[in-house]
């Protein structure tokens, strides 16, 4: 069978899959949802299926730029249901929306120990019952990797435009628009056969469109010493210095300096099929210029089960200081998370997650509890196209 017929067959296969997915989600007596599902199926079969055929026909590469550089077409499409769209505790509003994110990705082939990539996508959203929330947003990401055998380093820069609420910053009937710019990286240098030194930089700048909310800039610099106690297990000890600067907003806001001292371990601690990354320590947050401070135990614990070729399970527990966009208040956020991913085939994946969290504020009696459950599935025919369906339940008190 020639390549044109193969691509045409794959396109028709995708159309059949999309129609079946839409039919599975149909709900009796819910005309708006069913109309959105019909629109989703029709939109993807018109826009995404031909794109899939085009990617295959072009060898999954839009343009060869020479010297190993390739420019690719990329696209993500999703149907998302949210039970608490605005993440408020007073009134729960559910809705479903379509997301379509076409774009381009520039990949630079490895030259020696280095590789790099740039990716831009423009995200379009369309809501079923709240059309005033429809919008379009920009996503940019750049990454670089270097591995010489002695030095392992990674760097990134991202820019995202968001329209969503968070547990600490939300308003009924409104999705908060903001831009989030971030850059950073991490490196690990081998000092000897048993010891290595890791260091990182993480900078983020969150700028809200609504002047009522506080803009937040944060710079974090952790340093970690690794000592190998077994072939695949390292003990760790380290220090993290972090500054947080706030500006704007309706209420008085604060600036902070955090110091975090920790010990831990990383690697196959309990079993060859369980990867663990554990850090536990003490953290102090100083309020700049006003002589106040707060202290707390902090930790970041992650377990990943990799014993199955098709299934991956994760569990995580964490506690850290955060800064709210409402008045720049400091709060300790404690959370537990469970997640799983099952590869039904090389192209189809099913995933689910549960997150339970608690926010305790330092300057007030304000407190928040949250439970978020996500369930979804994805179809990824190649590295440049992803089609998803997601269901999300959120409860905030």
Residue, then its C-alpha position, 0 to 999 in steps of 0.5 A: x500500500x503506498x504512503x498516500x493510502x496509508x495516511x488516508x487510512x490513518x486519518x479515517x481511523x482517527x475520525x472513527x475513534x473521535x466519534x466513538x469517544x464523543x458518543x461515550x461522553x454523551x449524557x441524556x437530557x444534556x443538550x449543551x454537553x452533547x452539542x459540544x461533544x458533536x462540535x469537538x468530534x467534528x472540529x477534530x475530524x476536520x482540523x486534526x485528522x488532516x494534520x495527522x495525515x500531513x505529518x505522516x506524509x511529510x515524514x513528521x517533519x515540516x522543514x529540514x533546516x540543515x545541520x540536524x535542525x528540524x522544524x515540526x508542526x505540533x498540535x494538542x486537542x482536548x475536551x475537558x470537564x470541570x466540576x468546579x470551574x471557578x474553584x470557589x467554596x460558595x457556589x459550584x459551577x460545572x462546565x466543559x470546554x474545548x482546547x486546541x493548541x496548534x504550533x511549531x517546534x524547532x529541534x536541534x540534533x545532538x552535537x556531542x553532549x548538547x541538544x536543544x529545542x524551542x516550542x511555541x503553541x497558541x491555545x484556543x479555548x471554547x466553553x459550552x455554557x460560559x462563552x464569555x470565558x472563551x479566549x486564546x493564549x500563548x505558550x512558549x518553551x525552550x530547553x537545552x541539555x548537556x551531558x559530558x559524563x562528568x557534568x550533567x546540566x539542563x536549562x529551560x525558559x518558559x512563558x505561559x498566558x493563563x486563564x484559570x483560578x487557584x485555591x488561594x486566588x479565585x472569584x465567582x464567575x471569573x477566570x483570573x488571567x495572568x502571564x507566568x514567565x520562568x527560567x532556570x536549570x540544574x546541574x550535577x558535577x561529579x567530584x569523585x566516584x562517591x560524591x557529586x555536587x548539585x545546584x539549581x536556579x529557578x526564577x518565576x514572575x507571575x503578573x496578573x491582569x487584574x490590579x486587585x491581585x498581587x504580582x509575585x516574583x520568586x528566585x530559588x537557589x538550592x545546593x545539594x551534596x550527593x554521597x553514594x552509599x549503594x550503586x543506585x542509592x545516594x544520600x543527600x544533604x543540602x540548603x535552599x535559599x529563596x527570595x519572594x518579592x510582591x507588588x501591586x494588589x489591593x491589600x498590603x503585601x509582603x516580601x520574604x526570604x526563605x532558608x531551608x536545610x534538608x537531608x534525604x536520599x534518592x534512588x532505589x531505596x526499597x526495591x529495584x522497581x521503586x524509585x524514591x526522592x526524599x528530602x526532609x528538613x527545617x525551613x524559616x521564612x523571614x518577612x523583609x523589613x518588618x522583623x517577623x518570621x515563621x518556622x516549619x518542618x518542610x519535606x518533599x517526598x516522591x515514590x515512583x513504581x516502575x515495575x510494569x512495562x505498561x503501568x506507572x504509579x506515583x505517590x507524593x507528600x510535601x510541605x512548603x511555604x507559598x505566597x498567595x496572590x491575595x494580599x501576598x500572604x504567606x501560607x504553609x501548603x501541605x499535600x498528599x498526591x496519588x497518580x497512575x498511568x496505564x499504557x493501553x497501547x503504544x499510542x493510547x494512555x489512561x491516567x488518574x490522580x488524587x490530590x489532597x491539600x491544606x493551606x495554613x496562613x501565617x498572618x490570619x485565621x484564613x485556611x483552605x482545604x482542597x480535594x482534586x480528582x482527575x481522570x483522563x485519556x490520551x491518543x498520541x499517534x506521533x510525537x507531534x499530535x496529542x488528543x485528550x479527554x479529561x474529567x476533573x472534580x474539585x472541592x474547596x472549603 
